Amino acid sequence: MVAVISIDEPRHSVRMRARWIRLSHAILAASVLTLAFSGFAILMVHPRLYWGNAGNDLTPALFELPISRNYQHGGWGAPEKFGPDTGAAVTRVRTYEIFNQNSWARSLHFLAAWFLVITGLLYLLVGAFSGHLWRNLVPEAKELAPSRLWQDVQAHLHLPLPRARGGPPYAPLQKISYAFVVLIALPLMLFTGLTMAPAVAASYPGLLDFFGGAQSARTIHFFVFAALMLFLIVHVAMVVLTGFKRQMRSITLGD
């Protein structure tokens, strides 16, 4: 992204603003891609989603994802009770080797999350105080009018699309999608991720109450992840359709 040069704004100020936007964009993009890769690997280990506080291979799943050899493997031994009581908990032994036993994906996921959180917080703080956030990303009320939105939808349906300048001002649909990612999706990913951490949940049990349990937080985490991946696909497609070289030069060099 590149800033629009105002007549009343010093050129060096514009360059500095564009530089921090490009740098944060690069770090956030790398973090999101790493989180997507490691998160998908984590999901392959246990491709079952639940709702509530508890969930494991022996409890009913909200739904299962047909990914990896851990999906409907059928590799269980005979069920055994923990005790002689009729209502005792039941356990079963796996008869197959599960995917990703060394948990490398979880370690990589946590590492990339720190880069995302720190860079994202700095982006929000600098963007809020500099005005970039409210001026360029948050849509104005008039831009949310149905006629304005429909006009923008029609403009996106006609190919070839106009060549983009590589920066603000953005169209209403762009602002809505960017604001959703920055102000809703990424914070939601952060807090649902923290809710799944036992140490954090023990210190702040209100997170468990808010999201309805650790497994509910995991399910919400997954659906927000899917929404972010959809945004990423559309975002890259729009970059390609509106001038790939121009857009990439703007994102990396600020030209």
NULOLUM-361080 format. One record per residue: residue in one letter; x, y, z of N, C-alpha, C in turn. Coordinates in steps of 0.001 Angstrom, whole numbers, plus 500000, padded with zeros to 6 digits. Layout:
N
aXYZXYZXYZ/...
! end
This chain:
255
m500840498815500000500000500000500000500873501232500000/v500353502292499462501094503537499422500159504670499782/a500662505647500444499833506754500901499591507747499780/v498448508422499842498151509493498912498836510762499384/i499526511453498482500259512658498844499323513856498865/s499229514468500006498411515662500154499252516907499885/i498635517932499367499344519176499049499921519790500316/d499193519667501430499616520307502666500529519427503520/e500832518223503059501610517300503864503028517217503343/p504037517343504208505420517236503772505685515888503132/r506500515894502054506769514673501315507465513629502185/h508393514055503081509104513087503912508154512402504884/s507086513115505327506101512523506222505317511440505503/v504981511699504234504260510717503429505110509474503227/r506417509688502937507310508547502721507440507714503989/m507548508374505144507665507646506397506404506834506681/r505240507443506423503994506741506661503870505537505733/a504229505732504466504153504631503517505111503517503902/r506268503872504474507269502872504829506769501960505945/w506169502531507007505698501672508091504511500830507662/i503700501329506750502576500541506242503089499344505444/r504089499584504575504636498492503767505338497459504637/l506093497927505643506812497003506510505842496130507314/s504830496751507897503859495983508675503076495036507768/h502784495473506544502083494618505580502904493367505297/a504211493518505111505077492380504808505147491405505981/i505314491932507197505409491057508375504077490353508629/l502980491090508503501669490486508718501372489428507671/a501736489688506419501498488709505355502286487431505616/a503569487567505986504389486392506282503839485635507491/s503392486367508513502843485735509710501568484970509388/v500674485582508608499403484938508277499632483673507457/l500558483718506494500839482531505686501432481408506550/t502329481765507464502906480763508356501848480191509295/l500976481048509801499898480591510669498923479692509909/a498653480028508651497748479209507849498340477816507617/f499630477777507286500299476500507036500338475640508291/s500810476224509398500918475461510643499541475130511218/g498588476057511071497239475803511568496566474660510841/f496791474571509526496215473465508760496847472140509191/a498164472172509470498834470964509948498277470532511307/i498008471513512191497412471197513496496031470578513311/l495269471118512376493926470608512120493971469186511559/m495014468878510793495159467526510262495388466498511366/v495996466929512475496218466020513602494887465572514204/h493957466513514343492651466205514928491573466928514108/p491158466339512990490214467029512090488760466916512533/r488511467184513803487167467145514376486939468425515159/l485754469005515011485415470241515709484210469990516620/y484243470633517782483218470411518803482654471759519263/w481637471663520116481085472866520746480968472603522238/g481441473543523023481405473365524464482811473366525043/n482960472743526186484238472770526882485101471561526609/a484468470417526288485222469180526119485001468601524730/g486028467914524256485930467248522965487166466407522723/n486961465163522319488074464281521980487572463211521024/d488436462266520692488073461243519710486889460387520134/l486602460335521424485542459467521914484250460207522208/t484198461504521917482969462281522118482420462699520754/p481106462905520644480517463289519354481060464634518876/a481356464714517590481894465942517003480776466753516358/l480983468070516347480056468937515618480100468575514143/f481291468430513607481510467850512274482982467510512123/e483275466672511142484636466232510876485076466720509506/l486362466966509385486930467437508129487698466287507471/p487422465999506198488066464862505524489497465172505094/i490369465381506081491762465688505782492668464792506626/s493752464344506058494787463525506683494274462120506998/r495206461253507339494856459865507666494193459746509035/n494103460836509768493432460811511068491918460943510952/y491406461130509728489962461284509520489329459897509373/q488376459581510257487651458309510219488595457137509987/h489609457064510826490647456053510659490188454655511037/g489294454568512024488803453254512442489828452443513200/g490927453086513616491988452335514264491921452358515772/w490876451820516367490718451795517820490654450362518325/g491250450160519471491118448873520134489783448788520863/a489583447714521603488328447532522327488205448572523434/p486995449099523668486821450102524745487019449486526113/e487618450240527007487849449787528374487397450866529350/k486854450438530489486415451374531515487559451663532472/f487563452901532992488584453287533952488362452628535314/g487127452264535596486816451683536902485664450697536797/p485326450053537901484269449025537884482855449590537867/d482703450894538150481365451476538185480724451451536806/t479392451386536806478650451346535545478843452620534740/g478901453761535442479034455035534743480467455513534599/a481422454605534724482831455006534636483187455461533230/a484144456375533167484595456860531867485232455734531079/v485132455843529750485628454800528849486846455317528101/t487810454463527917488992454812527136489216453759526054/r489913454152525002490258453208523932491683453504523496/v492340452530522982493733452652522565493800452767521050/r494584453727520567494787453856519120495626452691518607/t495261452201517452496038451122516830496740451604515565/y496911452900515443497568453453514260498463454604514705/e499393454995513866500310456092514172499672457403513745/i499449458307514700498790459568514365499730460493513624/f499143461409512877499902462390512113500478463464513036/n501743463857512832502367464990513520502446464781515035/q503041463672515451503140463421516882504111464358517588/n505080464922516856506070465765517526505600467203517736/s504418467539517277503801468860517526504635470024517007/w505382469808515932506164470914515365505252472044514896/a504072471698514389503170472724513865502682473650514966/r502436473108516145501961473938517253503031474949517677/s504298474495517729505385475405518097505542476503517055/l505480476141515778505592477133514712504408478088514739/h503239477572515055502030478389515120502165479458516196/f502626479078517380502791480031518473503849481075518138/l504934480654517489505995481595517122505485482636516137/a504785482191515097504254483127514107503191484035514715/a502457483519515699501405484314516333501984485536517046/w503173485390517651503787486534518322504106487646517326/f504625487288516153504905488294515126503616488982514690/l502551488207514532501267488777514116500716489719515179/v500747489298516429500163490094517509500934491394517713/i502256491314517816503059492513518071502960493496516904/t503113492988515684503022493863514509501618494422514359/g500612493581514605499230494042514489498894495135515487/l499373494992516725499116496022517741499806497337517366/l501050497248516893501752498462516467501037499116515295/y500550498283514355499824498811513196498565499547513644/l497829498956514578496603499592515052496898500899515779/l497926500899516626498264502102517384498726503226516464/v499674502919515587500179503954514673499083504386513715/g498293503416513231497206503751512308496143504619512946/a495852504367514223494838505163514923495322506581515165/f496572506744515631497085508072515962497438508887514713/s497827508205513636498172508929512408496939509246511563/g495824508586511864494614508800511084494456507848509919/h495481507033509637495413506100508505494251505130508666/l494029504661509880492987503678510122491606504231509812/w491311505429510361489971505998510177489813506615508798/r490882507130508241490789507810506953490722506838505772/n491462505734505857491613504875504689490982503491504807/l490740503008506033490242501639506179488808501549506660/v488399502417507556487034502360508085486097503109507139/p485069502426506592484163503090505649483304504146506316/e483020505206505578482108506237506067480668505776505894/a479763506444506603478353506046506570477789506114505154/k478159507162504405477628507298503052478124506199502124/e479292505605502452479819504528501616479111503202501856/l478334503120502930477590501911503242476169501938502699/a475820503001501988474494503084501380474329501966500353/p473168501304500314472973500183499372473287500534497927/s472903501739497500473163502135496108474659502236495828/r475404502756496804476859502889496637477523501509496605/l477074500620497491477642499277497529477322498503496249/w476089498638495767475699497943494531476498498465493342/q476736499743493327477555500337492270478969499754492291/d479508499566493492480849499003493614480859497527493199/v479790496796493555479691495391493141479663495284491620/q478874496124490969478794496099489509480136496424488871/a480865497348489478482172497713488941483145496541488993/h483006495691490016483903494543490159483502493379489254/l482287493414488693481828492312487863482188492490486392/h482681493643486025483024493917484632484526493780484423/l484895492873483533486302492674483194486604493277481827/p487830493780481632488904493859482622488659494975483627/l489171494781484829489025495775485875489984496938485630/p489636498130486081490535499283485919491862499055486637/r492930499627486089494244499507486737494231500252488069/a494687499596489126494722500213490448495993501027490627/r495902502061491460497070502903491740497986502280492793/g497472501309493535498293500655494544498228501301495911/g497152501963496236497033502578497548495704503278497701/p495470503926498840494223504660499060494106505848498121/p492884506364497928491638505946498588491104504624498058/y490451503857498937489926502559498571488423502653498317/a487927501701497512486500501606497232485775501068498470/p484446501237498543483706500794499734483902499321500079/l483855498434499072484026497017499349485419496713499887/q486424497428499387487773497262499914487833497679501382/k487244498830501693487266499310503070486558498333504008/i485423497813503574484676496881504413485503495628504679/s486121495079503637486910493859503812488151494118504656/y488836495245504429490028495561505222489663495809506690/a488575496544506921488150496818508289487746495531508996/f487081494626508275486701493338508855487929492559509295/v488955492523508442490164491762508762490903492388509941/v491117493714509877491949494388510882491234494528512221/l489952494857512203489248495194513444488410494057514027/i488097493043513224487233491965513718487923490600513647/a488321490189512439488819488823512251490107488550513023/l491105489412512848492385489162513520492274489236515047/p491563490241515621491373490204517082490622488967517553/l489636488517516764488887487317517141489785486088517102/m490667486006516115491624484905516054492528484918517290/l492955486107517689493834486231518853493151485728520121/f491940486203520393491287485874521659490782484431521691/t490330483895520553489959482474520552491198481604520704/g492323482036520127493565481298520304494015481297521751/l493909482444522419494271482517523841493352481655524699/t492087481579524323491131480775525085491494479300525042/m492125478865523943492522477457523828493775477132524628/a494499478148525094495701477917525886495304477674527333/p495581476492527900495133476186529267495620477188530307/a496866477631530200497398478564531198496661479898531149/v496362480379529946495645481647529801494210481498530280/a493563480401529901492177480180530304492060480049531825/a493080479451532467493051479318533923493197480680534601/s493994481564533997494192482898534568493030483830534263/y492406483628533097491288484489532687490103483610532293/p489419483004533250488300482099532937487136482789532236/g487127484108532284486068484826531581486096484580530083/l487283484263529544487373483938528119486580482681527786/l486679481678528660485918480439528454484414480709528499/d484002481553529419482580481891529516482119482659528281/f482963483567527816482575484407526689482394483593525416/f483318482650525157483258481863523920482531480541524083/g482082480234525301481318479012525506482156477763525643/g483423477909526017484279476749526218485458476737525259/a486470475950525611487689475882524798487418475290523418/q486540474273523367486251473657522069485411474579521185/s484536475355521801483787476349521023484731477393520444/a485716477811521258486709478777520779487492478204519607/r487816476911519671488545476257518563487708476240517291/t486419475968517423485539475949516255485404477341515652/i485228478370516506485172479752516009486488480117515346/h487589479708515958488930479953515417489027479393514002/f488499478203513795488551477571512474487736478355511442/f486517478762511801485664479460510837486231480845510488/v486824481526511464487455482809511161488669482589510269/f489417481513510524490541481139509660490070480933508221/a488944480227508046488400480004506706488024481326506042/a487440482248506816487075483560506268488316484344505852/l489382484273506648490622484975506315491271484384505076/m491209483067504913491772482438503714490970482833502472/l489653482960502618488828483428501501489198484857501140/f489384485707502169489815487082501916491164487101501202/l492097486255501636493427486229501035493358485829499562/i492540484838499249492407484390497856491842485506496994/v490770486138497478490160487234496713491125488413496602/h491841488697497688492790489813497706493888489616496659/v494455488423496612495508488128495625494941488174494213/a493730487649494031493101487677492711492889489117492236/m492470489999493137492260491395492761493582492087492431/v494641491719493157495963492281492841496368491895491427/v496130490641491064496486490158489723495630490838488658/l494325490974488929493405491513487926493512493023487744/t494064493725488726494136495188488628495554495708488396/g496435494816487953497792495246487635498806494691488614/f499249493462488365500112492773489329501428493515489551/k502105493912488461503404494574488601503274495895489342/r502269496669488992502068497969489629501756497801491113/q500909496840491418500522496620492805501705496114493638/m502460495166493108503595494628493857504686495681494050/r504881496516493046505865497583493180505441498567494262/s504139498829494338503612499738495358503760499149496752/i503478497840496882503537497177498184504962497063498696/t505913496816497775507298496574498213508167497831498198/l508034498631497153508906499792496992508207501120497245/g506877501129497162506154502360497387506100503265496172/d506438502736494985506400503564493767504973503746493285/
! end
